[in-house]
Amino acid sequence: MLGFLTGAGLFAATWKDVFPKISQMANLGNTILPELWNLSSVLTALVFIEFTLLLLIFRSFSLTRCQLASPERHTQMLGRPAVREYDVAVV
């Protein structure tokens, strides 16, 4: 705990000296991610869309595997109990 307080005190004491230097180095102006990486904006958008779709596909595959598993296995895989049909509210 003493280390946390010491670190916080040092950070607060050096803030006025350190912040302007860091801010000057990090100020890149009004830029967007494709400009920083020197890529076309269409390519960047496609990569993010593909990554999002892959995450959704793998998540749905994982949920399907868990739903087919026994309730004990479901709890072990996801860390929460399985949801039964009558526990889910229909919207």
Secondary structure, 3 states (H helix, E strand, C coil): CHHHHHHHHHHHHHHHHHHHHHHHHHCCCCCCHHHHHCCCHHHHHHHHHHHHHHHHHHHHHHHHHHHHCCHHHHHHHHCCCCCCHHHCCCC
